[in-house]
Amino acid sequence: MATFDYGLMISMMMTIFLASFVSADPDLLQDVCVADLTSRVKINRFACKSNISPDDFFFAGLAKPGLTNNTFGATVTLATVQQIKGVNTLGVSMARVDYAPGGINPPHTHPRATEIVFVLEGELVVGFITTENKLFSKTIKKGEIFTFPRGLIHFQINNGKVPAAALAAFNSQLPGTQRVANALFASSPPVDDVVLSKSFQIGTQEVETIKSKFAPKK
């Protein structure tokens, strides 16, 4: 009779156990820890405040559509620990994204969270790109969902003729957002033109033209 490999079982259990620590924010050690956003204490989450109320766990900001009269034709309304102090240490947050016809939530990443989106209205083309540069894209409609793995570049675009809206949920109280184009062409201090020119195989004049499009409006 074959003997059970306890060493293999322990190794597998340890792998799963350790993976759980990197899949989301650390587990909480108390019932609640409402964020004190004014505290000067710097830790890997916000310090807890002493006086809390039901309002610390409430946010009405996702109830109404955001304005979409901007460059991208889309607006993201966040509901992270910075808007709902009560989610501090809980490892969850949300956002609402509103899209005008043709509006786009341009390629970006969330370095600290996996994201799942639920279409409220309209229709979206969504997709993410793996580290092997393989695109996974799909058209999703009202009531449907799609998932973006943690840290991978992803996007959503409304190719329809009517406005669209989606709710996004994250397994982090503060997932962070880094738009690819902004990170490269609007960083401070700026990335050297030679780096961008060689990376994108374009001329330095083209680099300057692109940078000007991301410059703050005066």
C-alpha positions as CSV (number, residue, x, y, z in Angstrom):
1,M,0.0,0.0,0.0
2,A,1.4,3.4,-1.0
3,T,2.5,5.6,1.9
4,F,1.1,9.1,2.2
5,D,3.7,11.8,1.5
6,Y,3.2,14.1,4.6
7,G,6.1,16.3,3.5
8,L,4.4,17.0,0.2
9,M,1.1,17.7,2.0
10,I,2.8,20.1,4.4
11,S,4.6,21.9,1.5
12,M,1.3,22.4,-0.3
13,M,-0.5,23.6,2.8
14,M,2.3,26.1,3.5
15,T,2.2,27.4,-0.1
16,I,-1.5,28.0,0.1
17,F,-1.1,29.5,3.6
18,L,1.6,31.9,2.5
19,A,-0.3,32.8,-0.7
20,S,-3.2,34.0,1.4
21,F,-1.0,36.7,2.9
22,V,-0.1,38.2,-0.5
23,S,-3.6,37.9,-2.1
24,A,-5.1,40.8,-0.1
25,D,-4.5,43.2,2.8
26,P,-3.4,41.7,6.1
27,D,-6.1,40.3,8.3
28,L,-7.5,42.5,11.1
29,L,-6.6,41.9,14.7
30,Q,-9.7,43.6,16.2
31,D,-13.4,44.2,15.3
32,V,-12.8,47.6,13.8
33,C,-10.0,50.1,13.3
34,V,-11.6,53.3,11.9
35,A,-8.8,55.2,10.1
36,D,-7.5,58.4,11.7
37,L,-6.5,60.2,8.4
38,T,-5.0,63.0,10.4
39,S,-2.5,60.9,12.4
40,R,1.2,61.4,11.8
41,V,1.9,57.8,12.7
42,K,3.1,56.0,9.5
43,I,2.3,52.3,9.4
44,N,1.2,49.9,6.6
45,R,-2.4,51.1,7.1
46,F,-3.9,54.0,9.0
47,A,-3.8,54.4,12.7
48,C,-7.1,53.8,14.6
49,K,-9.1,56.7,16.0
50,S,-10.8,56.4,19.4
51,N,-14.2,58.0,18.8
52,I,-16.2,56.3,16.1
53,S,-19.7,56.5,14.8
54,P,-22.0,54.8,12.2
55,D,-21.0,57.5,9.7
56,D,-17.4,56.1,9.7
57,F,-18.8,53.1,7.9
58,F,-21.1,55.0,5.5
59,F,-20.6,56.6,2.1
60,A,-23.2,57.9,-0.4
61,G,-20.7,58.9,-3.1
62,L,-21.5,56.0,-5.5
63,A,-25.2,56.7,-5.6
64,K,-25.0,59.3,-8.4
65,P,-23.2,59.1,-11.8
66,G,-20.0,61.0,-12.1
67,L,-19.5,63.7,-14.7
68,T,-17.8,62.4,-17.9
69,N,-17.1,65.7,-19.7
70,N,-13.3,65.2,-19.6
71,T,-10.5,64.0,-21.8
72,F,-11.2,60.3,-21.5
73,G,-15.0,60.6,-21.3
74,A,-15.0,58.6,-18.1
75,T,-14.9,59.3,-14.3
76,V,-13.9,57.0,-11.5
77,T,-15.5,57.7,-8.1
78,L,-13.5,55.9,-5.4
79,A,-14.8,54.4,-2.2
80,T,-11.6,53.4,-0.4
81,V,-10.4,54.0,3.1
82,Q,-9.9,57.6,2.3
83,Q,-13.6,58.0,1.7
84,I,-14.9,55.3,4.2
85,K,-12.6,55.4,7.2
86,G,-14.3,52.3,8.6
87,V,-12.9,49.9,6.0
88,N,-9.4,50.4,7.5
89,T,-7.9,46.9,8.1
90,L,-10.9,45.2,6.4
91,G,-9.2,44.6,3.0
92,V,-12.1,45.8,0.9
93,S,-13.0,48.9,-1.2
94,M,-15.1,49.8,-4.2
95,A,-15.4,52.3,-7.0
96,R,-18.0,53.5,-9.5
97,V,-17.0,54.2,-13.1
98,D,-19.2,56.2,-15.4
99,Y,-18.5,56.3,-19.2
100,A,-19.8,58.6,-21.9
101,P,-20.4,57.0,-25.3
102,G,-16.8,56.3,-26.5
103,G,-15.4,56.9,-23.0
104,I,-12.4,54.9,-21.8
105,N,-10.9,54.0,-18.4
106,P,-7.4,53.9,-20.0
107,P,-4.8,51.1,-19.4
108,H,-3.8,51.1,-15.7
109,T,-2.9,48.8,-12.9
110,H,-3.8,48.3,-9.2
111,P,-0.6,47.2,-7.6
112,R,-2.3,46.1,-4.3
113,A,-5.6,44.5,-5.4
114,T,-7.5,42.2,-7.7
115,E,-10.5,43.9,-9.2
116,I,-14.0,42.6,-10.2
117,V,-16.4,44.8,-12.2
118,F,-20.2,44.6,-12.4
119,V,-21.9,46.4,-15.2
120,L,-24.7,48.6,-14.0
121,E,-25.8,50.1,-17.3
122,G,-24.7,49.8,-20.9
123,E,-22.0,47.7,-22.5
124,L,-18.3,47.7,-22.1
125,V,-15.3,46.1,-23.8
126,V,-12.9,45.1,-21.1
127,G,-9.6,43.4,-21.0
128,F,-6.3,42.7,-19.3
129,I,-2.8,41.8,-20.5
130,T,-0.7,39.1,-18.8
131,T,3.1,39.3,-18.2
132,E,3.4,37.2,-21.4
133,N,1.7,40.0,-23.3
134,K,-1.4,37.9,-23.9
135,L,-4.6,39.9,-24.1
136,F,-7.8,38.6,-22.5
137,S,-10.7,40.7,-23.7
138,K,-14.5,40.4,-23.7
139,T,-17.6,42.5,-24.2
140,I,-19.8,42.6,-21.1
141,K,-23.3,43.9,-20.6
142,K,-25.6,45.0,-17.8
143,G,-25.6,42.5,-15.0
144,E,-22.4,40.7,-16.1
145,I,-19.0,40.7,-14.4
146,F,-15.4,40.5,-15.3
147,T,-12.2,40.1,-13.2
148,F,-8.8,41.8,-13.5
149,P,-6.0,40.0,-11.8
150,R,-3.9,41.9,-9.3
151,G,-1.2,44.1,-10.8
152,L,-1.9,43.4,-14.5
153,I,-2.6,46.2,-17.0
154,H,-6.3,46.4,-17.8
155,F,-8.8,48.8,-19.3
156,Q,-12.5,49.3,-20.0
157,I,-14.1,51.2,-23.0
158,N,-17.7,52.1,-23.8
159,N,-18.0,51.5,-27.6
160,G,-21.7,52.0,-27.4
161,K,-23.9,55.0,-28.3
162,V,-25.3,55.4,-24.8
163,P,-23.7,56.0,-21.4
164,A,-22.5,53.1,-19.4
165,A,-21.6,52.6,-15.7
166,A,-20.0,49.9,-13.6
167,L,-19.2,49.1,-10.0
168,A,-15.7,47.8,-9.2
169,A,-14.8,45.9,-6.0
170,F,-11.2,45.4,-4.7
171,N,-9.7,43.1,-2.1
172,S,-7.7,46.0,-0.6
173,Q,-8.7,49.1,1.4
174,L,-6.4,51.2,-0.8
175,P,-5.7,49.4,-4.1
176,G,-3.8,52.2,-5.7
177,T,-4.1,53.1,-9.4
178,Q,-1.3,53.7,-11.8
179,R,-2.2,54.8,-15.3
180,V,0.4,53.5,-17.8
181,A,0.6,56.6,-20.0
182,N,0.6,59.1,-17.1
183,A,3.3,57.1,-15.3
184,L,5.6,57.3,-18.3
185,F,4.8,60.6,-19.8
186,A,3.7,62.7,-16.8
187,S,6.0,61.6,-14.0
188,S,7.8,64.0,-11.7
189,P,10.7,64.4,-12.3
190,P,10.1,63.4,-15.9
191,V,11.4,60.2,-17.5
192,D,14.3,61.0,-19.8
193,D,13.3,61.5,-23.4
194,V,15.9,59.0,-24.6
195,V,14.4,56.3,-22.4
196,L,10.9,56.9,-23.8
197,S,12.1,57.4,-27.4
198,K,14.0,54.0,-27.4
199,S,11.3,52.2,-25.5
200,F,8.5,53.2,-27.9
201,Q,10.7,53.5,-31.0
202,I,9.6,57.1,-31.7
203,G,11.5,60.3,-32.1
204,T,12.2,62.7,-29.2
205,Q,10.0,65.3,-30.8
206,E,7.1,62.8,-30.7
207,V,7.9,62.2,-27.0
208,E,7.7,65.9,-26.3
209,T,4.4,66.1,-28.2
210,I,2.9,63.3,-26.1
211,K,4.2,64.8,-22.8
212,S,2.6,68.1,-23.7
213,K,-0.8,66.3,-23.9
214,F,-0.4,65.1,-20.3
215,A,1.0,68.5,-18.9
216,P,-1.3,70.2,-16.4
217,K,-3.6,72.7,-17.9
218,K,-2.8,76.3,-16.9
